[in-house]
Amino acid sequence: MAGSFIRRFTKWFFISLNILGCIVFLLSCLSPYVSPAQWGPIGFLALIFPYLSILLIFSVIFWLIAKPVVALMPLITLLIGWQQLAVVFAWHPMHTFTAENKRDSSLRIIDWNVRGMYGLSKSSYKQHRNRDDIATAINKLKPDIICLQEFNNSTYEKDLSANNIKQFTNYCPYYFFSRDYRNKNGHYQSGCIIFSKYPIADSGRIIYPGPNAESVIYADIVKGSDTIRVFTTHLQSFQFTESDYADLEKIKDPDEETIQASKNIYSKMRLIFLRQAAQAGIVKQAVDKSPYPTLLCGDFNNVPNSYTYFHLSDNRQDAFLATSFGIGRSFNAMAPTLRIDYILPDSSFNIQQFDMADEGLSDHHMLVADVSLKK
């Protein structure tokens, strides 16, 4: 009798967990359509979507063995969320990137958040060396267009070694720099920059509202008879401080401080999701006005199934999804499933090859894509 009760309890316990998982998964599927301004928790559900997906896939396998009829529930749930699954998982295992395979008609695009050109070390000696290493890693690929975020540059005469623009102009002599942040004397600037091997006919900068003066920039690049408009941006980052990371650690260990730590992290992340959504709207409006074929890339600081990504990738291709396999990861910290950097050409382009390389010189991976205009 007792054994029968335990079996029934165990069965319904796991079924209840499965139902709960399906409900949370379906709620997370709303993330592309519901702005964080409308419902705050939606941004957090987008972050856990890959884990929910994997959990439901294992759930299908488990119930196929234990009780096949129950497997229909997680299976149907996954099918309902196929659009979100399609932007998280890439399904091209046979595609590889070979630097030497670039065609004459192609444009090689590099996108990279270079973390101030300082590298990962706190040693000033290594930071200066890392500037050279970052430039070498990029230049050896012989790119036609380079889009960098969190790029720093100094024109101070006593420290010309920190003039990072000169690191790239031998290969890509044309550039447009946002200079979002400057010190009082103007010698030090940072922001996004676009370098080009080909002439830049026009360029522009649109500043985001709010306390951080970041922006989206574009450059009209002319190759032969073709002109394309390249956009790059760095959307609002979480900018976790030491106290924020301490709060994250407190959440892991339940005690009297856990609730307050959770509230602190929730409030900060919700504000960031709101700012990202607003910035995404500004970028989308600018891109839609372009008279030329467009290529959008940058550090969006949000995952593929988020409102931000779906808003910006609307009617665009994703170079990773078109050529790669797996979930992908472009940011090294916090979680193994954070793909937050993107190269998104519009439908005017063919995507020939793509790579996401961890050079060990930034907390972000370097993205490389060969694309060509459809004729």
C-alpha positions as CSV (number, residue, x, y, z in Angstrom):
1,M,0.0,0.0,0.0
2,A,2.7,2.4,1.0
3,G,4.8,1.5,-2.1
4,S,1.8,2.2,-4.3
5,F,1.3,5.6,-2.7
6,I,4.9,6.5,-3.2
7,R,4.8,5.5,-6.9
8,R,1.7,7.6,-7.5
9,F,3.1,10.6,-5.6
10,T,6.4,10.4,-7.5
11,K,4.6,10.1,-10.8
12,W,2.4,13.1,-10.2
13,F,5.3,15.1,-8.7
14,F,7.3,14.8,-11.9
15,I,4.3,15.4,-14.0
16,S,3.6,18.6,-12.0
17,L,7.2,19.7,-12.5
18,N,6.9,19.0,-16.2
19,I,3.7,21.1,-16.4
20,L,5.4,24.0,-14.5
21,G,8.4,23.8,-16.9
22,C,6.1,23.9,-19.9
23,I,4.3,27.0,-18.5
24,V,7.5,28.9,-17.8
25,F,8.8,27.9,-21.3
26,L,5.7,29.3,-23.0
27,L,5.9,32.5,-21.0
28,S,9.5,32.9,-22.1
29,C,8.4,32.4,-25.7
30,L,6.6,35.8,-25.3
31,S,9.9,37.6,-24.9
32,P,10.2,38.7,-28.6
33,Y,6.7,40.2,-28.5
34,V,6.4,41.7,-25.1
35,S,8.5,44.7,-24.3
36,P,10.2,44.9,-20.8
37,A,8.3,48.1,-20.4
38,Q,5.0,46.2,-20.6
39,W,6.1,43.3,-18.2
40,G,9.3,43.5,-16.3
41,P,10.0,39.7,-15.8
42,I,10.1,39.0,-19.5
43,G,13.7,40.0,-19.9
44,F,14.7,37.4,-17.2
45,L,12.7,34.7,-18.8
46,A,14.6,35.3,-22.1
47,L,17.9,34.7,-20.3
48,I,16.8,31.3,-19.1
49,F,15.2,30.2,-22.3
50,P,18.1,27.9,-23.5
51,Y,18.1,26.1,-20.1
52,L,14.3,25.6,-20.3
53,S,14.7,24.3,-23.8
54,I,17.3,21.7,-22.8
55,L,15.2,20.7,-19.8
56,L,12.2,20.1,-22.0
57,I,14.2,18.1,-24.5
58,F,15.4,15.8,-21.7
59,S,11.9,15.7,-20.4
60,V,10.6,14.3,-23.8
61,I,13.3,11.6,-23.8
62,F,12.5,10.7,-20.1
63,W,8.8,10.4,-20.7
64,L,9.2,8.5,-23.9
65,I,10.9,5.8,-21.8
66,A,8.7,6.1,-18.7
67,K,5.2,6.9,-20.0
68,P,5.1,7.9,-23.7
69,V,1.7,9.7,-23.6
70,V,3.1,12.3,-21.2
71,A,6.0,13.0,-23.6
72,L,3.4,14.8,-25.9
73,M,3.1,17.7,-23.4
74,P,6.8,18.9,-23.5
75,L,7.0,17.9,-27.2
76,I,4.0,20.1,-28.2
77,T,5.4,22.9,-25.9
78,L,8.7,22.8,-27.8
79,L,6.9,22.9,-31.2
80,I,4.9,25.9,-30.1
81,G,8.2,27.7,-29.3
82,W,9.9,26.7,-32.6
83,Q,10.5,30.3,-33.6
84,Q,12.5,31.0,-30.4
85,L,14.3,27.7,-30.7
86,A,15.3,28.6,-34.3
87,V,17.3,31.7,-33.2
88,V,19.0,30.0,-30.2
89,F,20.2,26.8,-32.0
90,A,22.2,26.8,-35.3
91,W,22.0,23.6,-37.4
92,H,24.9,23.7,-39.9
93,P,27.5,21.3,-38.5
94,M,29.4,21.0,-41.8
95,H,30.3,24.7,-42.2
96,T,33.8,25.8,-41.3
97,F,35.6,29.1,-41.6
98,T,38.9,29.2,-43.6
99,A,40.6,32.6,-43.8
100,E,42.2,31.8,-47.1
101,N,38.8,31.0,-48.7
102,K,37.7,34.6,-49.1
103,R,36.4,35.4,-52.6
104,D,37.4,38.5,-54.5
105,S,33.7,39.6,-54.6
106,S,33.3,39.3,-50.8
107,L,33.6,41.7,-48.0
108,R,35.2,40.4,-44.8
109,I,33.5,41.9,-41.7
110,I,35.0,41.8,-38.2
111,D,32.9,42.7,-35.2
112,W,34.4,42.7,-31.7
113,N,33.9,44.3,-28.4
114,V,37.6,44.9,-27.6
115,R,37.1,45.9,-23.9
116,G,39.0,49.1,-24.2
117,M,41.9,47.5,-26.1
118,Y,43.4,46.6,-22.7
119,G,43.0,42.9,-22.8
120,L,42.0,40.8,-19.7
121,S,45.1,41.6,-17.6
122,K,45.2,44.4,-15.0
123,S,48.9,44.8,-15.5
124,S,49.7,48.1,-17.4
125,Y,52.6,46.4,-19.1
126,K,50.5,43.6,-20.5
127,Q,47.7,46.0,-21.4
128,H,50.0,47.8,-23.8
129,R,51.1,44.5,-25.3
130,N,47.5,43.4,-25.6
131,R,46.8,46.5,-27.8
132,D,49.3,45.1,-30.3
133,D,47.9,41.5,-29.9
134,I,44.3,42.6,-30.5
135,A,45.4,44.6,-33.7
136,T,47.4,41.7,-34.9
137,A,44.6,39.2,-34.4
138,I,42.3,41.5,-36.5
139,N,44.7,42.6,-39.2
140,K,46.0,39.1,-40.0
141,L,42.5,38.2,-41.2
142,K,42.8,41.0,-43.8
143,P,39.3,42.4,-43.2
144,D,37.6,44.9,-45.4
145,I,35.4,46.4,-42.6
146,I,36.2,46.4,-38.9
147,C,33.5,47.3,-36.3
148,L,34.7,47.6,-32.7
149,Q,32.9,48.4,-29.5
150,E,34.4,49.7,-26.3
151,F,37.2,51.0,-28.4
152,N,39.7,53.5,-26.7
153,N,42.0,55.9,-28.3
154,S,44.5,58.5,-27.0
155,T,46.0,61.4,-29.0
156,Y,48.1,62.6,-26.0
157,E,51.5,63.4,-27.4
158,K,53.4,61.9,-24.4
159,D,51.6,58.6,-24.8
160,L,51.3,58.0,-28.6
161,S,51.6,54.3,-28.0
162,A,47.9,54.5,-26.9
163,N,46.9,55.9,-30.3
164,N,44.9,52.7,-31.2
165,I,43.5,54.1,-34.4
166,K,46.9,53.9,-36.0
167,Q,46.9,50.2,-35.3
168,F,44.4,49.6,-38.1
169,T,44.8,52.4,-40.7
170,N,47.5,50.7,-42.6
171,Y,45.0,48.1,-43.6
172,C,41.8,50.1,-43.4
173,P,42.6,53.7,-43.9
174,Y,39.1,55.1,-43.7
175,Y,37.2,55.2,-40.4
176,F,34.4,56.8,-38.4
177,F,34.7,57.0,-34.6
178,S,31.7,57.8,-32.3
179,R,33.8,59.3,-29.5
180,D,31.0,58.8,-27.0
181,Y,33.2,59.5,-24.0
182,R,36.0,62.1,-23.8
183,N,38.1,63.4,-21.0
184,K,38.2,67.1,-20.2
185,N,41.2,67.9,-22.5
186,G,39.8,65.8,-25.3
187,H,42.9,63.7,-25.7
188,Y,41.2,60.5,-24.6
189,Q,38.1,59.1,-26.4
190,S,36.1,55.9,-26.3
191,G,33.1,54.4,-28.1
192,C,32.3,52.5,-31.3
193,I,34.4,52.7,-34.4
194,I,34.1,51.5,-38.0
195,F,37.2,51.0,-40.1
196,S,37.0,50.4,-43.9
197,K,39.4,49.4,-46.6
198,Y,37.2,51.2,-49.0
199,P,36.2,54.9,-49.1
200,I,33.4,56.1,-46.7
201,A,31.0,58.4,-48.6
202,D,29.0,59.4,-45.6
203,S,28.7,58.7,-41.9
204,G,26.5,59.5,-38.9
205,R,25.9,59.1,-35.2
206,I,22.7,58.9,-33.3
207,I,23.0,59.4,-29.5
208,Y,20.9,57.4,-27.2
209,P,18.9,59.2,-24.5
210,G,19.9,58.7,-20.8
211,P,22.9,59.2,-18.6
212,N,25.3,57.1,-20.7
213,A,26.1,59.0,-23.9
214,E,26.5,55.9,-26.1
215,S,25.2,55.8,-29.7
216,V,24.6,53.9,-32.9
217,I,26.9,54.9,-35.8
218,Y,26.9,54.1,-39.5
219,A,29.2,54.5,-42.5
220,D,28.3,54.4,-46.2
221,I,31.1,52.2,-47.7
222,V,31.7,52.4,-51.5
223,K,33.3,49.4,-53.3
224,G,33.3,49.8,-57.0
225,S,29.7,50.7,-58.1
226,D,28.2,49.3,-54.8
227,T,27.4,51.3,-51.7
228,I,26.4,49.6,-48.4
229,R,25.6,51.2,-45.1
230,V,27.2,49.5,-42.1
231,F,25.8,50.1,-38.6
232,T,27.4,49.2,-35.3
233,T,26.5,49.9,-31.7
234,H,27.0,48.9,-28.1
235,L,23.6,48.7,-26.4
236,Q,23.3,49.4,-22.7
237,S,25.4,46.9,-20.7
238,F,24.7,45.7,-17.2
239,Q,27.9,47.2,-15.8
240,F,27.9,45.0,-12.7
241,T,30.0,46.5,-9.9
242,E,31.8,44.5,-7.2
243,S,28.7,44.9,-4.9
244,D,26.5,43.5,-7.7
245,Y,28.7,40.4,-8.1
246,A,28.6,40.1,-4.3
247,D,24.8,40.1,-4.5
248,L,24.9,37.4,-7.1
249,E,27.0,35.3,-4.7
250,K,24.5,35.9,-1.9
251,I,21.7,34.6,-4.1
252,K,23.5,31.3,-4.4
253,D,23.6,30.8,-0.6
254,P,20.2,31.2,1.0
255,D,20.3,33.4,4.1
256,E,18.7,36.5,5.5
257,E,20.5,38.7,2.9
258,T,19.3,36.7,-0.2
259,I,15.9,38.5,-0.6
260,Q,17.5,42.0,-0.5
261,A,20.3,40.9,-2.9
262,S,17.7,39.4,-5.3
263,K,15.8,42.7,-5.2
264,N,18.9,44.7,-6.0
265,I,19.9,42.6,-9.0
266,Y,16.3,42.5,-10.3
267,S,15.9,46.3,-10.1
268,K,19.2,46.9,-11.9
269,M,18.6,44.3,-14.6
270,R,15.0,45.4,-15.3
271,L,16.2,49.0,-15.8
272,I,18.8,47.8,-18.3
273,F,16.2,45.8,-20.2
274,L,14.1,48.9,-20.5
275,R,17.0,51.0,-21.8
276,Q,18.0,48.3,-24.3
277,A,14.4,48.1,-25.7
278,A,14.4,51.9,-26.2
279,Q,17.8,51.8,-27.9
280,A,16.7,49.0,-30.1
281,G,13.8,51.1,-31.3
282,I,16.2,53.9,-32.2
283,V,18.5,51.6,-34.1
284,K,15.6,49.9,-36.0
285,Q,14.3,53.3,-37.1
286,A,17.7,54.4,-38.3
287,V,18.3,51.1,-40.2
288,D,14.9,51.1,-41.9
289,K,15.6,54.6,-43.3
290,S,18.8,53.5,-45.1
291,P,18.7,54.0,-48.9
292,Y,21.4,51.3,-49.3
293,P,21.8,47.6,-48.4
294,T,22.5,47.4,-44.7
295,L,24.7,45.4,-42.4
296,L,24.0,45.7,-38.6
297,C,26.5,44.4,-36.1
298,G,27.6,45.0,-32.6
299,D,27.3,44.1,-28.9
300,F,23.5,44.0,-28.1
301,N,24.1,42.8,-24.5
302,N,21.1,40.5,-24.8
303,V,20.4,37.0,-26.0
304,P,18.8,35.8,-29.3
305,N,15.3,35.2,-28.0
306,S,15.0,38.6,-26.4
307,Y,12.8,41.5,-27.4
308,T,15.9,43.4,-28.3
309,Y,17.3,40.8,-30.7
310,F,13.9,40.1,-32.4
311,H,13.3,43.8,-32.9
312,L,16.7,44.3,-34.5
313,S,16.9,41.1,-36.5
314,D,13.5,41.7,-38.1
315,N,13.8,40.9,-41.8
316,R,17.6,40.3,-41.4
317,Q,19.9,37.3,-41.5
318,D,22.0,36.1,-38.6
319,A,25.5,35.1,-39.8
320,F,25.9,32.7,-36.9
321,L,22.6,30.9,-37.6
322,A,23.3,30.7,-41.3
323,T,26.6,29.0,-41.0
324,S,27.2,27.5,-37.5
325,F,26.1,24.7,-35.2
326,G,25.0,24.8,-31.6
327,I,24.0,27.5,-29.2
328,G,27.1,29.7,-29.5
329,R,28.8,31.9,-27.0
330,S,30.2,35.4,-27.6
331,F,30.7,36.5,-24.0
332,N,32.9,34.7,-21.6
333,A,31.5,35.7,-18.2
334,M,28.5,34.7,-16.1
335,A,27.0,31.9,-18.2
336,P,28.1,29.5,-21.0
337,T,25.1,30.3,-23.3
338,L,25.4,34.1,-23.7
339,R,25.5,34.9,-27.4
340,I,25.1,38.7,-27.2
341,D,27.3,39.9,-30.2
342,Y,25.9,39.7,-33.8
343,I,26.5,40.3,-37.5
344,L,23.1,40.8,-39.1
345,P,23.1,41.4,-42.9
346,D,19.9,42.2,-44.6
347,S,18.5,40.0,-47.4
348,S,20.6,41.8,-50.0
349,F,23.6,39.8,-48.9
350,N,24.9,36.2,-49.3
351,I,26.6,34.9,-46.2
352,Q,29.5,32.7,-47.3
353,Q,31.3,31.9,-44.1
354,F,31.4,32.9,-40.4
355,D,33.5,32.3,-37.3
356,M,33.3,33.2,-33.6
357,A,36.8,33.1,-32.3
358,D,37.9,33.4,-28.6
359,E,41.3,35.1,-28.9
360,G,41.7,35.3,-25.1
361,L,42.2,39.1,-25.4
362,S,38.7,40.3,-24.4
363,D,35.7,39.1,-22.5
364,H,34.0,38.9,-25.9
365,H,34.7,36.7,-28.8
366,M,35.7,38.1,-32.2
367,L,33.1,37.7,-34.9
368,V,34.2,37.3,-38.6
369,A,32.0,36.9,-41.6
370,D,32.5,36.9,-45.4
371,V,29.5,38.4,-47.2
372,S,28.7,39.5,-50.7
373,L,25.9,41.5,-52.4
374,K,23.5,39.4,-54.4
375,K,23.6,40.3,-58.1
